[in-house]
Amino acid sequence: MANKSKLVKFAELANMHNVFEKKPVLKGKWKTDFFKNSAPIIIELACGKGEYTIGLAKLFPEKNYIGVDIKGNRIWSATRIVNIENLQNVCFIRDQIDHLNEYFIQDEVDEIWITFSDPFPRDGDHKRRLTSKKFLEIYKQFLKKDGLIHLKTDSDLLYNYTKEVLAEFPSKILKDYTDVYAMNKNEELHNIQTYYEKMHLKNGLTIKYLCFQLL
Ligand SMILES: C[S@@+](CC[C@H](N)C(=O)[O-])C[C@H]1O[C@@H](n2cnc3c(N)ncnc32)[C@H](O)[C@@H]1O
C-alpha cells in the first residue's frame, strides 16, 4: 500500500535486497555480486521516485541501473514498482550524492543521468547544484573516462550555470538542446517523464538537455 506510514516504509527499506541505505558494501563489486553480469552501469542522481531510472531500465533491459536519492520515502516508492514489476536490472542507493565516491571504484560507472535536480537558486547555494565543480570532482572518481553525463532540466539557471562550470572544467559538451521536444524524437529523452517534468511541462516550461564528458 502506498499510504503506509513513513516508519513502516523505512523498516521495509532496511530489509530490501535491492536498496543500499548508507551502506557502501558493493564498492567495486556491483556487477559480480549484485547484477551478476558484465553490462554497463548507469546511475541516476536525485532519482526521487525513480521514474527515470525505471523507464531507462525498461527501455534497455540489457543494462544495469542504480537510482540515488537521500529521501527514504521516495526510494520506497521507486523500489515498490521495481519489485512489483520484478525488474532485475535496477537497484537504489539511499544516501547523499556527496558520498558516492565511497560506493564505486574508478571506472565502475558508465553513465550518469541528472533529471530535474534542484537548481538551488540562491547564490550561496551554488555548490549544492549537482553540476557544480565540487560534484564533478566526485563523479570523476568513478565515471569511465569517456563516460557520459546527461542533464535534463526545466531550469534556465541550472542549464546556464552548468555551461559556465563546464567552460572552466576539463570537459566536452556533446549535445546541447534548448528545447528537447523541438528536437528529433529520441526515446531516452521523449518517452520518459518524471513527476517533476510533467509538472514543468504543464506549467509551459521548456525542457533543456546537455550531454557531456569529463576529460
Ligand atoms: C526536484 S526532485 C527531482 C526528483 C526526480 N529526479 C524527478 O524528476 O521527479 C530533487 C531530488 O533530489 C534529491 N537530492 C537533492 N540533493 C541531493 C543530494 N545531495 N543527495 C541525494 N539526494 C539529493 C532530493 O531528495 C529530491 O528527491
The ligand as a Gaussian input file, in Angstrom:
#p B3LYP/6-31G(d) Opt

LIG

0 1
 C       13.240000      18.100000      -7.575000
 S       13.451000      16.438000      -7.038000
 C       13.629000      15.589000      -8.567000
 C       13.321000      14.131000      -8.452000
 C       13.292000      13.352000      -9.770000
 N       14.549000      13.395000     -10.484000
 C       12.164000      13.818000     -10.652000
 O       12.420000      14.394000     -11.725000
 O       10.996000      13.610000     -10.284000
 C       15.102000      16.503000      -6.415000
 C       15.546000      15.271000      -5.626000
 O       16.938000      15.421000      -5.352000
 C       17.237000      14.819000      -4.113000
 N       18.541000      15.394000      -3.691000
 C       18.925000      16.684000      -3.771000
 N       20.201000      16.835000      -3.362000
 C       20.629000      15.579000      -3.023000
 C       21.874000      15.061000      -2.534000
 N       22.929000      15.847000      -2.326000
 N       21.952000      13.739000      -2.305000
 C       20.882000      12.918000      -2.519000
 N       19.683000      13.348000      -2.982000
 C       19.567000      14.658000      -3.242000
 C       16.029000      15.184000      -3.250000
 O       15.889000      14.286000      -2.180000
 C       14.888000      15.074000      -4.275000
 O       14.270000      13.790000      -4.260000

